[in-house]
Amino acid sequence: MSHPQGSHALFSLTGRTALVTGASSGIGRHMAKVLAQAGAHVVVAARRADKLQSLVEEIKATGAQASAVSLDVTSAESVNACFDQIEALGLVADIIVSNAGTTVAKPALDQTEKDWDDVIDTNLKGCWMVDTEAARRLVKHKKKGSIINISSILGERVAGAVVAYATSKAGVIQFTKALALEFARYSIRVNAILPGYVVTDLNHEFLASDAGKKLEARVPFRRFCQMDDLDGPLLLLASEAGQAMTGTTLPVDWGHLVSSL
């Protein structure tokens, strides 16, 4: 494929529709803005629909396109309703960023069945329900697409007190590869981004603390990720620039995964 207009055209999302789950805060909110600036009509989704309106207005103020839908990824009924709402807008989501996630930070022996279920249902089952329903809609409309699952470096390495989270993110990695195999026949690519520690409103105080500094010292580049470190990998996987990539798991972590034991 030739791209006479250069790299900008290669990464352009003009004419595309992107669904971002868990878009009310943090990485999801940031990614929605990045996709919109690249030309996509972005549909932002989260349980806290009221928190989405300011994001939609912020995106529209830049001249980009955005809509909001409410979505609980743990409910099949809510997932189906979300895609029905997108179709009612006259759109078909051909970029899906499965970002909705949660965690419970407790030692394994203190975690309850509910703690386990809450994390697995959101991070793994929720991802499965969104991705597979997105693919059904794409197949129905005979459109190709790109599904991008947000896993974590904890899907490949472990840390204390997050057993359900680490397990769910490891599941997302294998699930991404399994779907990539099955969905190739429909021209749907499925990849995963594995962020390292990313500075957000929720964690910046911890990451700046003494404990955070010790953690940072274990990262080969001696730094944590900022939100915009994820922009290039996201646009690569969403756009035609990554057209030959599927089943890929892409760590973005300043080398944290390859740190010495």
C-alpha positions in Angstrom: 0.0 0.0 0.0 1.4 3.4 -1.0 0.9 6.5 1.2 1.7 9.5 -1.0 0.8 12.0 1.6 3.4 10.6 4.0 3.1 9.5 7.6 0.2 11.7 8.5 -2.0 9.9 6.0 -0.6 6.5 7.2 -1.9 7.1 10.7 -5.1 9.0 9.8 -8.4 7.7 11.2 -10.6 10.0 9.0 -13.9 8.3 8.3 -13.5 5.8 11.1 -15.6 5.3 14.2 -13.9 4.4 17.5 -15.5 3.1 20.7 -13.5 3.6 23.8 -14.7 1.8 27.0 -13.8 3.1 30.4 -13.5 6.5 28.9 -14.7 8.6 31.9 -11.2 9.0 33.3 -7.5 8.2 33.1 -6.1 6.3 30.1 -9.5 5.8 28.4 -10.3 9.6 28.5 -6.8 10.4 27.1 -7.1 7.7 24.3 -10.5 9.0 23.2 -9.0 12.5 22.7 -6.0 11.1 20.7 -8.3 9.1 18.4 -10.5 12.1 17.8 -7.6 14.3 16.9 -6.5 11.6 14.4 -9.9 12.0 12.6 -12.2 9.3 14.1 -15.7 9.9 15.4 -15.2 8.8 18.9 -17.9 7.1 20.9 -17.0 7.3 24.6 -18.5 4.8 27.0 -18.5 4.3 30.7 -20.9 3.4 33.6 -20.7 7.1 34.8 -22.4 8.6 31.7 -22.6 12.0 33.4 -18.8 12.2 33.5 -18.7 11.7 29.7 -20.5 14.9 28.7 -17.5 17.2 29.5 -15.2 14.9 27.5 -17.6 15.0 24.5 -17.7 18.8 24.7 -13.9 19.0 25.1 -13.5 16.9 21.9 -16.1 18.8 19.9 -14.4 22.1 20.9 -11.4 21.0 18.9 -13.5 20.5 15.8 -13.5 16.7 16.2 -16.5 14.4 16.5 -17.7 12.6 19.6 -20.7 11.0 21.1 -21.4 9.3 24.5 -23.1 6.1 25.5 -23.5 4.5 28.9 -22.0 1.1 29.2 -21.5 -1.5 32.0 -19.1 -4.1 30.4 -20.1 -6.7 33.0 -23.7 -6.8 31.6 -24.4 -8.4 28.3 -27.7 -6.4 28.1 -25.7 -3.2 28.5 -23.1 -4.2 25.9 -25.8 -5.0 23.3 -27.6 -1.7 24.1 -24.3 0.2 23.7 -23.8 -1.2 20.1 -27.5 -0.6 19.3 -27.0 3.1 20.4 -24.0 3.4 18.1 -26.0 2.0 15.2 -28.8 4.4 16.0 -26.3 7.2 15.4 -25.7 5.8 11.9 -22.3 4.5 12.9 -20.5 1.2 13.1 -17.5 1.0 15.5 -14.5 -0.2 13.5 -11.9 0.7 16.1 -12.6 -0.7 19.6 -10.5 0.1 22.5 -11.4 -2.2 25.4 -10.0 -0.2 28.2 -12.5 -0.6 31.1 -10.8 -2.1 34.1 -10.7 -2.3 37.8 -8.5 -3.7 40.6 -8.6 -4.7 44.2 -5.4 -4.3 46.1 -5.3 -6.8 48.9 -3.2 -9.8 49.8 -4.5 -13.0 48.2 -5.5 -14.5 51.6 -7.6 -11.4 52.4 -9.5 -11.3 49.0 -13.1 -12.4 48.9 -15.0 -14.2 46.2 -16.6 -10.9 45.4 -13.2 -9.2 45.1 -12.2 -11.8 42.6 -15.4 -11.8 40.6 -15.5 -8.0 40.4 -12.0 -7.8 38.8 -12.4 -10.9 36.5 -15.9 -9.9 35.4 -14.8 -6.3 34.4 -11.3 -6.9 33.1 -11.7 -10.3 31.3 -15.3 -11.2 30.8 -16.2 -7.6 30.0 -13.4 -7.4 27.4 -14.7 -10.6 25.9 -18.3 -9.4 25.7 -17.3 -6.0 24.1 -14.9 -7.5 21.6 -17.1 -10.3 20.4 -20.2 -8.1 20.1 -18.1 -5.5 18.2 -17.0 -8.2 15.8 -20.6 -9.4 15.3 -21.6 -5.9 14.3 -18.6 -5.6 12.0 -19.4 -8.9 10.3 -23.0 -7.9 9.9 -22.1 -4.7 8.2 -19.2 -6.3 6.2 -16.6 -3.9 7.6 -13.1 -4.6 8.6 -11.9 -3.4 12.0 -9.2 -3.1 14.7 -9.8 -4.2 18.3 -7.2 -3.0 20.8 -7.3 -4.5 24.3 -5.7 -2.7 27.1 -3.8 -5.3 29.1 -0.9 -4.6 31.4 2.7 -5.6 32.1 1.2 -7.4 35.0 -0.2 -9.8 32.5 3.4 -11.0 32.0 5.0 -10.3 35.4 3.6 -10.2 38.9 3.4 -7.9 41.8 2.1 -8.4 45.3 -1.6 -7.9 46.4 -3.1 -7.9 42.8 -3.6 -11.6 42.1 -7.0 -11.1 40.4 -5.8 -8.2 38.4 -2.6 -9.9 37.2 -4.6 -13.0 36.3 -7.2 -11.1 34.4 -4.6 -9.2 32.4 -2.8 -12.4 31.5 -6.1 -13.7 30.3 -6.6 -10.7 28.1 -3.2 -11.4 26.4 -4.1 -15.0 25.5 -7.6 -14.0 24.7 -6.3 -11.3 22.3 -4.2 -13.9 20.5 -7.1 -16.4 20.3 -9.5 -13.8 18.8 -6.8 -12.6 16.4 -6.7 -16.1 15.0 -10.5 -16.4 14.7 -11.3 -12.9 13.4 -8.6 -12.8 10.7 -11.1 -14.3 8.2 -13.3 -11.3 8.8 -10.5 -8.8 8.3 -10.7 -7.8 12.0 -7.3 -7.3 13.7 -7.0 -7.9 17.4 -4.0 -6.6 19.4 -3.2 -5.6 22.9 -1.2 -2.8 24.5 0.5 -3.6 27.8 1.1 -0.3 29.6 3.7 -0.1 32.4 3.1 2.2 35.3 1.4 5.3 33.8 1.1 8.5 35.8 -2.6 9.4 36.3 -4.6 11.6 38.6 -5.3 8.5 40.7 -1.7 7.3 41.3 0.6 10.4 40.8 0.9 10.9 44.6 2.0 7.3 45.2 4.4 7.3 42.2 6.0 10.5 43.5 6.4 9.0 47.0 9.5 7.2 48.4 7.9 3.9 47.6 7.2 5.1 44.1 10.7 6.3 43.6 12.0 2.8 44.6 9.7 1.3 42.0 10.9 3.8 39.4 14.5 2.8 40.1 13.7 -0.7 38.9 12.6 0.5 35.5 15.6 0.4 33.1 15.0 3.9 31.8 14.3 5.1 35.4 11.0 6.7 34.5 7.3 6.0 34.5 5.1 6.4 31.4 3.2 9.5 30.8 -0.2 9.3 29.1 1.1 10.5 25.7 3.7 7.7 25.6 0.7 5.5 24.6 -0.3 7.7 21.7 2.0 6.3 19.0 1.3 2.6 19.9 -2.4 3.3 19.9 -2.5 5.0 16.5 -0.2 2.3 15.1 -2.7 -0.4 16.0 -5.8 1.6 15.2 -4.7 2.8 11.7 -3.6 1.3 8.4 0.0 1.8 9.6 -0.5 -1.4 11.6 -2.5 -3.2 8.9 -0.3 -6.4 9.1 -0.3 -6.6 12.9 -2.7 -8.9 14.7 -2.2 -11.0 17.8 0.4 -8.6 18.9 1.0 -7.7 22.5 2.8 -4.4 22.7 4.5 -3.4 26.0 4.8 0.3 26.6 6.8 0.5 29.8 10.2 2.1 29.4 11.7 -1.4 29.6 10.1 -2.4 32.9 9.3 -5.9 31.6 12.9 -6.6 30.8 14.2 -5.3 34.1 16.7 -7.6 35.8 15.6 -10.1 38.4 
